[in-house]
Amino acid sequence: MEKIITYEDFTKVDLRIGTIIEVNDFPKARKPAYKLTIDFGDLGVKKTSAQITTQYKKEELVNRQIVAVVNFPKKQIANFMSECLVVGAVRADDVFLLHPETKVKNGMQVS
């Protein structure tokens, strides 16, 4: 276990369900990555990059629901502005996206 946080700390993290609606290559990223466009329902559409090219093909990602942190400040990555952070399990250099077991409403909060 890395660091102990309080329940209050955890409640500050806004985890939401979104559906990936567009996937593009990101050749300017330092490590292989995709640019993702994600629909979060009432929260709107957000973009991010994700280093998931070894586990997923672009066509496998479109219409897939994922979990993401939506309340981080925007972050410049190469020539791209990331607006959220997709959540996944990490093993070595592989990332496995977390997702709901059944389809749910975009924007639904994860707790």
N, C-alpha and C positions, 0 to 999 in steps of 0.2 A: 504494500500500500504506500502510495506516494505522500500525500498531504491530507491531513484531516481537515474537513470543512464543517461548518455548521449547517443546520437545516436552512437557516436564513440565507446563507451563501448560495445554496442550491436553488432556492426559490427565485434568485435573481437571474438564473439562466432560463431563457425563454426557448424551449424546445418545441418545435411544431412539425406537423406532417405536411409535406408538399409533394406535388407530382412533377417529375422532370418532363418538360415539354419540348426542350431542344438541347441537343448535344453537338458540340463542335470541337475540332482539334484545337490545341493551344500550343503551337510550335514555339512561342517565345517563353514558355515556362522553363525554369531551370531543370526540373524533373518532368518526365512525361505526364501530361495532364489533359483533362477535357475542360472546356467551358460549358457549364450547365446553366440552363434557364429553368427556374422552378416556380410553379404556380402554388401560392400559399393561400388561395381563396380570398377571403376578405382582407388579408394582409397585403395582397398584391403579388406581383411577380418579382422575383429576386434572382440575381446572377451570382455565380460562384465558380471557382475552379476546384477540381478534385483530382488527386493523383490516384486514379483508379483504372488506369489503362491496362494493367496486367491482368485484372480480374474480369473486366467488363468490356464488351464491344459497344460501340455507340448505339446501335440499333436495339440492344438489350435494355438500354437505360430509358429510352423514350417511353413515357406513360407509366414508369415505375414510381411508386410512392417511396419516400425516404423520410428520415428524421434529420432536422437541421436546427442549429442555433440561429435565431433570427435577430437577436438584440446585441450583436457585436457592432462596433463602429465599422464603416467601410474600410477596406484595406486594398491598397494598390499592389497588384502582382503583375510585374512586367508592365505591359500596356493595357491592363485590364483591371477594373474595379470590382472586387469581391464584396458582396453584400450580406452573405450568410456563411455558415460553416456546416457542411454535410457531416453527419456523424457516422462512424463506422468502427468496427473491431479491427485492430491492427496486429498483424503477424509479420515480423521482419519488415519487408517493403510492401507487403500486400495489405490492402484495405478492403474490408467486406462491409458493405453498406447495411445499416440498420433500417428496418422497415416494419410497418404494421403487418400483422398476420393476415388480416382481411382489409379490403379497401374501406377507407374512412374518408370523411370530409376533409378537403384541403384546408389547412390552417388550424386543424384540431391541435390542442395543446397536449404535450406529453408531460406526465408527472410521475 
